[in-house]
Amino acid sequence: MHTAEWPVPLDLDGDPAVLIAASAALISIRRAKTKAKASQKTAVLSATITAPAATLAALRLAEGDLRAVGRIAELTFTEGAELAVTGIELAPTEES
């Protein structure tokens, strides 16, 4: 029987738009790694994220996390009509 108390939620205020935008960007990065048959641990030398201004603002708030989780060395942001991650350059792997 489980006797430990349930965790208490932290009183953190956050903007769900940041999580939504960062998740969408990471999905694109991970999809590119999968398509290239590369490990998810493969470093990304560079990537460009294009998105509307409000989404870019949210992404900039999560830039450190995006870089860390996606293993992204150089991340460029540009304004555009919809969220898209392009110019994804993966680091060479031992198999390449």
C-alpha positions in Angstrom: 0.0 0.0 0.0 1.2 3.5 -0.9 1.6 5.5 2.3 3.5 8.5 1.2 1.7 11.8 0.9 0.9 13.2 -2.6 3.2 16.0 -3.7 1.9 19.5 -3.2 1.8 21.6 -6.3 4.2 24.5 -6.4 2.7 27.9 -6.6 4.4 28.7 -9.8 2.8 31.1 -12.3 3.8 30.3 -15.8 2.6 31.2 -19.3 1.2 28.1 -21.0 2.1 29.7 -24.4 5.8 29.2 -23.5 5.3 25.5 -23.0 3.1 25.1 -26.1 5.6 27.0 -28.3 8.7 25.2 -26.9 7.0 21.8 -27.2 6.2 22.4 -30.9 9.8 23.6 -31.6 11.3 20.5 -29.9 8.9 18.2 -31.7 10.3 19.6 -35.0 13.9 19.2 -33.8 13.3 15.6 -32.7 11.5 14.8 -35.9 14.5 16.0 -37.9 16.8 13.8 -35.9 14.5 10.8 -36.4 14.2 11.4 -40.1 18.0 11.6 -40.3 18.2 8.3 -38.4 20.3 10.1 -35.8 20.2 9.6 -32.0 18.1 12.1 -30.1 21.4 12.8 -28.3 22.9 14.1 -31.5 23.9 17.7 -31.2 22.3 20.3 -33.4 24.9 22.7 -34.9 22.3 25.2 -35.9 18.5 25.7 -36.4 16.2 28.6 -37.3 12.8 29.0 -35.7 10.3 31.1 -37.6 7.1 32.1 -35.8 4.7 35.0 -35.3 6.0 37.8 -32.9 4.0 36.6 -29.9 5.2 33.0 -30.3 8.8 34.2 -30.8 8.5 36.1 -27.5 7.4 33.0 -25.7 10.2 30.9 -27.4 12.9 33.5 -26.3 11.8 33.0 -22.7 12.5 29.3 -23.1 15.6 29.6 -25.2 18.0 28.2 -22.6 15.8 25.2 -22.2 15.4 24.7 -25.9 19.1 24.8 -26.4 19.8 22.4 -23.5 17.0 19.8 -24.3 17.5 20.0 -28.1 21.3 20.1 -27.8 21.3 23.2 -30.0 24.5 25.2 -30.4 23.2 28.0 -32.5 19.6 29.0 -32.5 18.2 31.8 -34.7 14.7 33.4 -34.5 12.9 35.0 -37.4 9.4 36.4 -37.6 7.0 34.7 -39.9 3.4 33.7 -40.3 3.5 30.3 -38.6 5.8 28.2 -36.4 8.4 26.3 -38.4 11.9 25.0 -37.6 14.2 25.0 -40.6 17.9 24.9 -41.4 18.4 22.1 -38.9 22.1 21.1 -39.2 23.0 18.1 -37.2 26.5 17.4 -35.9 28.2 14.5 -37.8 27.9 11.2 -36.1 30.5 8.4 -35.9 28.5 6.5 -38.6 28.5 9.5 -41.0 
